[in-house]
Amino acid sequence: MPIVVLGEYIPVAKEGPKPLDHAEVDLKDWADVVHADTVFKGLLDELKKVYATSDALKVYCIAILRVCNPGIKDNELKEAYANSFLSELYPGVALSKNTVSTFHGNLGKNCSRIIHFMQSRAAAVGMDHHLLIDGTLKSNESKVNTLSDFSRKAAVRGSRDISVLYAFDLDTMEPVCSKCFPGNMLDYTAYESFISENNIPRGLIIGDKGFPASAAESHFAGHPDLHYLNPVKRNSKLIERHKMLSFEALLPGHEGITYKKAKVQGKDKWLYSFRDTAKAAQEEKDYLKRAKSEGTYDDKEFRSRQLSFGTIVLECDLGLAPEIVYKAYAERWEIEIVMRYYKSACGFDETRVHDDYSVIGSEFCDFLSTLLTFRLIKSFDKAGVLERMTYGKAMSILHRAKKVRYDDSGWRLLRINPS
């Protein structure tokens, strides 16, 4: 309305257009974040059980943005959020650089909530499910946190790492829980701590050589519904004592694979050995090729090692059918997919934060991003998309589908190339 000054009416000037650096974004990334929200929305309810709604939304949005923008840095989250439809679905989420940095620290300081979240997920694992547990090393050159140290592998190349352990449910095809440890921690110590802290109550834990039977037996003694299946090192005396390389029969349902099953006397433990003729031939070929190039062929050593080519010996506290044991361990490669996506598809090959609290908080967000990635993969697979293209290609196509707002009539899908 006009203003009266000394008896005269002074018209108020109309407000002009806002400067561009204060204007709202009218063209936003749409399909990728909306699809991610569709398959991931249920997790927001899980987060709200342990976090205030504002904090749950912050974690949730960070996880989605990291998946839809691989390799994104924390100081880029705010702009990515404003430029995506996530800011329309969940408006008002604060993601400035300083806010995110402080938030990661607060997540780590309240790590009991992360533990409760992970324990809740582990408690939901089905009785007959198969859990794979493995880890990966992430580069972290910080000197101000206790998690960064020289691992056995990293000491050779002179870089510091942190170790991240994951439990992966083969039946639901997604990660269950995770935890980060110092890069120099012994595998069996980390594995035992991981299982105890996450209170994994049931299932068949399929480990690796870093989680020895001695550690498994002592820990699983008080958990009757928790069982283990581990590979045995090729120099183990158990193999010779039970003649596990003297195979007894062909493995049902498989071509060229022989097996043997034996019970360890005086223990509730069984040994299973398998020999794959195709893998044996490849190992023999590789051995001879290497010996030729190095000029180190020794016939006596070759004959001795030839017996173990293409073989694997496993130990388990259950007397199962050999074909079930072989299938369970053969599917263990799925955990390698977790690590591959964790490092490449999600862009999480190194940590960018420094103190312990921030590392723990950031790794929690990374875990959620990895979980989202696998839910996206399952949705693409179910729709038959992965028969025509890779996961990365599918995400890039979704990223190109944007919505635009021309006026007050609302958002419209921007036409893109039909291909």
N, C-alpha and C positions, 0 to 999 in steps of 0.2 A: 504494500500500500504506500501512497505518497507520504512524504515527510513535510510537516509545517515548520517553516523557519521564518520568524519575524512577520508572521501573517501571510507568507507566500508558500504555495505548494511547490515542493521540489520533487519531480518525478525520480523514482529509483531506477537506475540503469538495469536492464536485463542482464542476467548472468550469462557470460559467453561460454564457449566450449572449454572443456577442461584441457589443460596441457597434456600432451601425449604420455609423459612419464607418470601421470596420475590417472590416466584413463583405464577403464576396465578392458580386459581381453575379450575380443569378440570372435576369435577363431581359436578353437581348442581341440587338442587331441581327444578323441572320443572312444573309438571302438576298443582299443587295447585296454584302457583302464576300466571301461564298463564291463568288458568280458571278465577281466581279472576280478572285479568286484562281485560279479555273478557267482563265480566258482569259489570265492574266498569269503563271502559274507558271513558264513556260519562261524568263522574263526573270530570275528569281532565279538560275538556273544561270549566265546571262551575267554577272550581278553578282558571283557568287562567284569568277569567274575573275580579278577585279581587286581584290576586297575580302575581308577576313576574314568568316567566316560571320555573326558578330554585327553587323558594319557593313552587310553586304549585306541582312540582315533588317531593319535599322533603315531603310535607304533604301526598301526594298520596302514596308514597312508605312506609312511616311509617304506614299508615292505613292498607295497604295490609300485611305488615310483622307482625303486631299485630294480624291480623286474622289468618294468616297461621302458626303463632308460639304463641299460647295462653300463656299468662303470661310472655311474653318476656320483659326483662328490657331494659331501654334505652341504657345501656352500651353494650348490646348484639346485637343491631340493625345493626351495621356496619358489623359484621361477618355474620349475617343472610342474609344481603343484598349480600355480596360477594359470599356466598354459594348457592344463589338462582338464577334462571334465570331472576329475576328482574334486576340484574346488566347487563344482556345482552339486555333486552328490553329498559331499561333506564340507560345507562352507565353514570358514573361520578357523581352520587348523593352522596354528602358528608353526612355521618351519624355517625361520630365518637361521642363518649360520650359527649365531650365538645361542639361539634357543635350542637347536638340535644338539649342539655340543654339550650344553648344560643338561639336556634331557638324557643323552647317552650316559653321562656320569651319574645322574639320579637313578637310572635303570640299574646300573651296576651296584650302586650303594644299597639299593633295596633288592638285592639278589634273591632274597627268600621268596619274593613274588615270582621270579623267573623259575625257581625250583618248584614252587607249588604248581605253576602252569605246566611244566614238563612232567611232573609226577601225575597230574590229572590226565594227561595224554597217555602216559605209560600204563596207567590203571585201566584204560579203556581197551588195551590190547587183548584180542581174543585168545582163549585158552589154547587153541590149536594153531595159532599164528607162528610164523617163522620170522625171527628178528635177526637182522644182520647188523653187526657192530664193527665199525672200522673208523679210521681217522685220516686226517690230512694235515699237512703242515702249511702254514701261511707265513709269508715273510713279514717280519715286524722288527724294525731296527731301533725301536725305542729303547732308551736306557733308563727310563723313569717308571717302568712297570716290571713286576716280578714274573710276568708270564712270558716275556721275550727272553729266549736264551738259545744257545747253540745246540741244535739237535745233532744226532749222530750223522745224519745225511748232510745237514747244513754246515757242519764244522769243516767239511771238505771244501765247500765253496765259499766259506767265510762270511755267511750271513746268519742272522738270528731269526728264529721262528717262534710261533705259538702253535700248539697242537689242538685240533678241533675233533672231538669224537662225536659220531652220529649213531643213532639206532634207526634202522630202516625196516619198515614192515613190508615184507614181500607180498603179503596177501592184500593189503590196501594200496600197495605201491606208492608209499609216501613216507617221509621221515617222521619219526615219533618224537624224539627229543635229542638234544645236543648239549655239549659243555666244552669249554675251552680250558686247556691245561698248559703249563710251561712246556716249551719245545724240547727240553732235555729230560722230561719225566719218563721213567721206564714204562713200557707199554702195559705190563701186567698191573702196575700200580694204578695207572690211569683207568684201565678197564674196570678194575674192582671198585674204584671210587665212583666211576660213572654209573655202574649198575646199582650200587648202594644208594647214592644220592638221588637218583631218579626213581628209586623204589620200583624197579621193573619186576612185577610180581609173577609173570607167567610167560610161557613161550619157549621156543627152541632158539637159544643164542648161538648163531653161527659166527664164530670168531676167526682169528688168524693166528699165526705162530707167535704173535706177541702176547697172547693171552694163554699161558701154559695150563695144562690140566691141573697142576697142583693148586693154582690160584682158583680155578673153576670149582674144583672139588670142595675146597675149604669154604668158599663163599656160598655155593649152592646147597650145602648140607642142610641149612635151615630154611630152604625154599623148595618144597616138594613139587611145586608146579613150574619150576624154572629148570631148564635142561640145557646142556651145551653140546655142540658139535664142533670140534676143532681139528685142524690138520696137524699131523705129527711130522716133526722134522725128519728128513731122510736119514740122518745119522743116529736116530733114536734106537736104543737097545731093544725097545718093544718090538720093533719090526723084525729083528733077527730072532729074538726069543720066541715069537709066535709064528715065525716063518710066513710073514705076511706077503712076501713076494713070490710065494708058491700058490698060484691062483687055482681055484677049484672049479669054477663054472662060468658060463657066459651070463652077462647081466641081461635079465629080461627086458625087452622093449628097446634094446640098443644093439647096434652093429659094431663088431670088433672091440667090445669091452668085456674084459674078464674081471672076476672079483673073488674076494675071500672075506669071510666073516669069522671072528674069533672072540670069545669072552676072556677077559683078563681074570686070571684065577684069584679068588678072594676079594674081588671088587665088583661093584655094580658098574662095570665099564666094559664096553665092547669096542673092538677094533674092526675097521672096514678098509679093505684095500682094493684099488681099482687100477686096471692098466688099459689105456686107450692105444690101440695099435697105430692109429694115424698120428697121434701126438708123439708116440715113441719114435716113429720113423722121422718125424720132423726134428726132434731133439737130437737124434743120432746124426742127422745131416748137419745140423748147426754145430755140433761138437766137432765133427771131422773138418768142417770148413774153417772153424776157428783154429784148430790144431794145425792145419795146413798153413794158414797165413802166419801163424806165430812160430811154426817149426818146432812144436812141442809134443808131437804125437808119441804116446807111450802105449803100446798094445795091452800091457798088463792093466794099466789104469783104465783104458777104454773098455776092456772086458768086464772090469769090476763095476764101472758106472753104467754100463749098458743094461744091467739088470733093472736099474731104477728108472730108465727112460720111459716117459709116458705114464708114470705111476703116481698115485697119491694115496696116502694112508690117513684115515680119519679116526678119531676117538670120540665116543659118545656115551652118556650115562643112560641111554635107552637102547633096548634090543629091538631095533627096527628092521624092516625089510630092506635089503641092500639097495634096491631101486629107489626107495624113498630117500635114503641117505644120499645117494648120488645126485638125485634131482635137487634136493635141498642145497647141497654144496655147489652144484653146477650153476644154480641161480644166484650164487653169491656175487657174480659180476655186476648185478644190479646196483650194489653199493658203489661200484666204480663209476656208474652213471651219475649217482648223487654227487660224487666228488668232481666229476667232469663238469656238470652243470654248475656246481658250487663255484668252481674256479673260472669257467669260461662263459657259459651262457648268462650267468648272473654277474660276472665281472668281479668276483670276490677273491682275487688271487693274493691280495695283500691287505693289511690293515692300515688305516690312515689315522687312527687315533692313538693316544699315547699311554695315559695312566690306566691302571688295572680296572677301575670303575668304568671308564669309557670303552675299553676293549670288551668287557663283559656285556655292556649295554648294546654296543654296535653288533656284536656277534649274535645277540638275541634277535635283532632286526634281520640279520643275514639268514638266520635259521628260518624265520617266517617267510622270507623271500624265497628260500629254497623249497619250502613246503608249497608255496603258491605256484612255483615253477612246475612242480610235479602234478599239481591239480590241473594246471593248464595243459600239460602234456596228455593227461588222461582225457580231458575234454576234447582235445584235437584228435586223439586216437579213436575215441568213441564215435566221433563224427566222420571218421575216415579221411581226415585232412592229411595225416602223416603218411598216407599211401601215395600222396601226390607231391608233397613238399616236406621240407625239414621244419622243425620247431621254430628255428630262427627266421625262416622265410615267412611262416604263418604270422609270427609276431610283427614282422616288418610290414606286412600287408595291413594288419589291424591298425598299426601305428599311422598309416597313411589316411585312414578313414577319420575325417574331422567333422566337427559341427561348427556352423557359423550363425551369428545373430545379426541380422541386417537392421532390425527395428524392434519394436515392442511385441511383435507377434510370437517371439520365442526362438528356439534353436532349430536349425534345419541342417540335415545331412548335406555336406558338400559333395557334389558329384565328382567321382574319381574314375579313372580308367577301369572299365569292366574287367580287364584281365587281372 
